[in-house]
Amino acid sequence: MPKVITIGNSSGILIPKSQLAALGLKVGDTVEVSAAPGKPNSLRVTPAESAELADWTKSFLENYRPALEALAKK
């Protein structure tokens, strides 16, 4: 079971290796932690989206939007 620990002046959550694997995470990954909607006292842990990926995606959509829209109509 995950446990909240003190790390310097901060806190951290220990996540068992099996749960890391189930989430597709590894040590060193950056994650986003948020409250799970509709589930009091529950957290949702997801891989963080990198700024580089977000910029690339935006550029891709701007460049290829007409082609993507044409494909969607087929």
N, C-alpha and C positions, 0 to 999 in steps of 0.2 A: 504494500500500500504506500503511495507517495506520502512524503513527509515534508513539512515546512521547516527549513533550517535557517540559521543566521550565517550570513557570509559578509564579514566586515560590518558595515553599517546598513547593509541591505538584507533582504530575505531571499531565499531560493526554494525551489521545490525539487526534491529528489524523485526522479521518475525511474521505475524499474526498467531494466534493459528490454524485457519482453514488451513492455508498453511503448518504449521508444521505437522498436522495430515495427509494431503494429501501426504506429503513426507515420512510419516512413522517415523517422528522424534519426540523427546521429549526434554525438557529442560535438559541440561547436556550432550547430545550426542555430540560426536566429528564428525565434517563434513569436507569434502574437498570441496573447492570452486575453480572453474576454469572457464575460458572463455568458453562460449557455442560456439562450432564450427559452423561457417557459420552464426552466429547471432551477428552482431556488438552490443556492449554495453549490452550484455546479460551475465548472470552468470548461471552456473550449480552448484547446491548444491546436494551433495550425501553423504550418511553415509561414514565415514572413515573406511577403513579396518584396523582391529587391527593387530598388529605384532603377537600376539598369534594365531589368526586365520590363518594368512599367513603361520606361521611355521607349524601349524597342517596340513594345506592343502598340503604343500610341503611334509611333512612326509607321509601323507596318500597316495599321488600319487607315491612316491618312493616305498612304501611297496606293493601297490596293482596294480601297472601299468600293469603287465602281465594279471591279472584277468580282469581288466577293458578293456584292448585291446581285450581279448578273447570274452568278452560280446559284445563289439562293432561289432564284426564280425558276430554275430548270427543274 
